[in-house]
Amino acid sequence: MKGIYVIIIRVAEDVSVNVGALGEMAFAKGLYAYVGSAQANLEKRVKRHLRSKKRRFWHIDYLLDNPAAETVKVFLKEAAKAEECKTAKAISETSEPVDGFGCSDCHCRSHLFQIENYKFMRETMQVFPKET
């Protein structure tokens, strides 16, 4: 399956994280949404992000490896890569972007956003793994 995903992350306290090439970044306590894509093996990509032991490669790996960060929920959608930026743009209209995060391969301002809630994701995406 190819498509996009949104990882909902709770940061339990204000933290500073070294995010590879982006350097030191401050994350305020709160809820965040990270938008990513995989044009092959979507579920495998998501599972990789959720593992505790992995090589840090994507910006999100650095944040998820911080003890203050906890994955709350993951949403998936079968879609073309262009949907990743469309989703990021839609989320940016009601949230605070973390400038430069997760968007080194596109022209978006960010693919990580501090959000109030994630109810809107249920309208357009499925929960991973599927809730029963």
Contacts in CASP RR format, 6 or more apart in sequence:
PFRMAT RR
TARGET T0000
AUTHOR 0000-0000-0000
METHOD contacts of the structure
MODEL  1
MKGIYVIIIRVAEDVSVNVGALGEMAFAKGLYAYVGSAQANLEKRVKRHL
RSKKRRFWHIDYLLDNPAAETVKVFLKEAAKAEECKTAKAISETSEPVDG
FGCSDCHCRSHLFQIENYKFMRETMQVFPKET
1 41 0 8 1.000
1 42 0 8 1.000
1 43 0 8 1.000
1 76 0 8 1.000
1 78 0 8 1.000
2 37 0 8 1.000
2 38 0 8 1.000
2 39 0 8 1.000
2 40 0 8 1.000
2 42 0 8 1.000
2 78 0 8 1.000
2 79 0 8 1.000
2 80 0 8 1.000
3 37 0 8 1.000
3 38 0 8 1.000
3 39 0 8 1.000
3 42 0 8 1.000
3 76 0 8 1.000
3 77 0 8 1.000
3 78 0 8 1.000
3 79 0 8 1.000
3 80 0 8 1.000
3 81 0 8 1.000
3 83 0 8 1.000
3 84 0 8 1.000
4 35 0 8 1.000
4 36 0 8 1.000
4 37 0 8 1.000
4 42 0 8 1.000
4 76 0 8 1.000
4 77 0 8 1.000
4 79 0 8 1.000
4 81 0 8 1.000
4 83 0 8 1.000
4 84 0 8 1.000
4 87 0 8 1.000
5 35 0 8 1.000
5 36 0 8 1.000
5 37 0 8 1.000
5 38 0 8 1.000
5 42 0 8 1.000
5 45 0 8 1.000
5 46 0 8 1.000
5 74 0 8 1.000
5 75 0 8 1.000
5 76 0 8 1.000
5 77 0 8 1.000
5 128 0 8 1.000
6 33 0 8 1.000
6 34 0 8 1.000
6 35 0 8 1.000
6 36 0 8 1.000
6 74 0 8 1.000
6 75 0 8 1.000
6 87 0 8 1.000
6 91 0 8 1.000
6 118 0 8 1.000
6 121 0 8 1.000
6 125 0 8 1.000
7 33 0 8 1.000
7 34 0 8 1.000
7 36 0 8 1.000
7 46 0 8 1.000
7 49 0 8 1.000
7 60 0 8 1.000
7 64 0 8 1.000
7 71 0 8 1.000
7 73 0 8 1.000
7 74 0 8 1.000
8 31 0 8 1.000
8 32 0 8 1.000
8 33 0 8 1.000
8 71 0 8 1.000
8 72 0 8 1.000
8 73 0 8 1.000
8 74 0 8 1.000
8 75 0 8 1.000
8 115 0 8 1.000
8 118 0 8 1.000
8 121 0 8 1.000
9 31 0 8 1.000
9 32 0 8 1.000
9 33 0 8 1.000
9 34 0 8 1.000
9 63 0 8 1.000
9 64 0 8 1.000
9 69 0 8 1.000
9 70 0 8 1.000
9 71 0 8 1.000
9 72 0 8 1.000
10 30 0 8 1.000
10 31 0 8 1.000
10 32 0 8 1.000
10 69 0 8 1.000
10 70 0 8 1.000
10 72 0 8 1.000
11 27 0 8 1.000
11 28 0 8 1.000
11 29 0 8 1.000
11 30 0 8 1.000
11 31 0 8 1.000
11 32 0 8 1.000
11 63 0 8 1.000
11 66 0 8 1.000
11 68 0 8 1.000
11 69 0 8 1.000
12 29 0 8 1.000
12 68 0 8 1.000
12 69 0 8 1.000
12 70 0 8 1.000
13 29 0 8 1.000
13 68 0 8 1.000
14 26 0 8 1.000
14 27 0 8 1.000
14 28 0 8 1.000
14 29 0 8 1.000
15 26 0 8 1.000
15 27 0 8 1.000
15 66 0 8 1.000
15 68 0 8 1.000
15 69 0 8 1.000
16 24 0 8 1.000
16 25 0 8 1.000
16 26 0 8 1.000
16 27 0 8 1.000
17 24 0 8 1.000
17 25 0 8 1.000
17 27 0 8 1.000
17 62 0 8 1.000
17 63 0 8 1.000
17 66 0 8 1.000
18 24 0 8 1.000
18 25 0 8 1.000
18 62 0 8 1.000
19 25 0 8 1.000
19 59 0 8 1.000
19 62 0 8 1.000
19 63 0 8 1.000
19 101 0 8 1.000
20 56 0 8 1.000
20 59 0 8 1.000
20 62 0 8 1.000
21 104 0 8 1.000
22 59 0 8 1.000
22 100 0 8 1.000
22 101 0 8 1.000
25 98 0 8 1.000
25 101 0 8 1.000
27 63 0 8 1.000
27 66 0 8 1.000
27 68 0 8 1.000
27 69 0 8 1.000
27 98 0 8 1.000
28 114 0 8 1.000
30 114 0 8 1.000
31 72 0 8 1.000
31 114 0 8 1.000
31 115 0 8 1.000
31 116 0 8 1.000
31 117 0 8 1.000
31 118 0 8 1.000
32 63 0 8 1.000
32 98 0 8 1.000
32 112 0 8 1.000
32 113 0 8 1.000
32 114 0 8 1.000
32 115 0 8 1.000
33 91 0 8 1.000
33 95 0 8 1.000
33 112 0 8 1.000
33 113 0 8 1.000
33 115 0 8 1.000
33 118 0 8 1.000
33 121 0 8 1.000
34 60 0 8 1.000
34 63 0 8 1.000
34 101 0 8 1.000
34 102 0 8 1.000
34 111 0 8 1.000
34 112 0 8 1.000
34 113 0 8 1.000
35 84 0 8 1.000
35 87 0 8 1.000
35 88 0 8 1.000
35 91 0 8 1.000
35 111 0 8 1.000
35 112 0 8 1.000
36 60 0 8 1.000
36 84 0 8 1.000
36 102 0 8 1.000
36 111 0 8 1.000
37 79 0 8 1.000
37 81 0 8 1.000
37 83 0 8 1.000
37 84 0 8 1.000
38 44 0 8 1.000
38 45 0 8 1.000
38 46 0 8 1.000
39 81 0 8 1.000
42 76 0 8 1.000
42 78 0 8 1.000
43 76 0 8 1.000
43 128 0 8 1.000
46 74 0 8 1.000
46 76 0 8 1.000
46 128 0 8 1.000
48 54 0 8 1.000
49 58 0 8 1.000
49 60 0 8 1.000
49 61 0 8 1.000
49 64 0 8 1.000
50 64 0 8 1.000
50 71 0 8 1.000
50 74 0 8 1.000
52 65 0 8 1.000
54 61 0 8 1.000
55 61 0 8 1.000
56 62 0 8 1.000
56 65 0 8 1.000
58 102 0 8 1.000
59 101 0 8 1.000
59 102 0 8 1.000
59 104 0 8 1.000
59 112 0 8 1.000
60 102 0 8 1.000
60 112 0 8 1.000
63 69 0 8 1.000
63 112 0 8 1.000
64 71 0 8 1.000
72 118 0 8 1.000
73 118 0 8 1.000
73 121 0 8 1.000
73 127 0 8 1.000
74 127 0 8 1.000
74 128 0 8 1.000
75 118 0 8 1.000
75 121 0 8 1.000
75 122 0 8 1.000
75 125 0 8 1.000
75 126 0 8 1.000
75 127 0 8 1.000
75 128 0 8 1.000
76 125 0 8 1.000
76 126 0 8 1.000
76 127 0 8 1.000
76 128 0 8 1.000
77 83 0 8 1.000
77 87 0 8 1.000
77 124 0 8 1.000
77 125 0 8 1.000
77 126 0 8 1.000
84 106 0 8 1.000
84 111 0 8 1.000
85 106 0 8 1.000
85 107 0 8 1.000
85 108 0 8 1.000
88 103 0 8 1.000
88 108 0 8 1.000
88 110 0 8 1.000
88 111 0 8 1.000
88 113 0 8 1.000
89 108 0 8 1.000
91 113 0 8 1.000
91 115 0 8 1.000
92 108 0 8 1.000
92 109 0 8 1.000
92 110 0 8 1.000
92 113 0 8 1.000
94 115 0 8 1.000
94 116 0 8 1.000
94 120 0 8 1.000
95 113 0 8 1.000
95 114 0 8 1.000
95 115 0 8 1.000
95 116 0 8 1.000
96 113 0 8 1.000
96 114 0 8 1.000
97 109 0 8 1.000
97 110 0 8 1.000
97 112 0 8 1.000
97 113 0 8 1.000
98 110 0 8 1.000
98 112 0 8 1.000
98 113 0 8 1.000
98 114 0 8 1.000
99 109 0 8 1.000
99 110 0 8 1.000
100 109 0 8 1.000
100 110 0 8 1.000
101 110 0 8 1.000
101 111 0 8 1.000
101 112 0 8 1.000
102 110 0 8 1.000
102 111 0 8 1.000
102 112 0 8 1.000
103 109 0 8 1.000
103 110 0 8 1.000
103 111 0 8 1.000
END
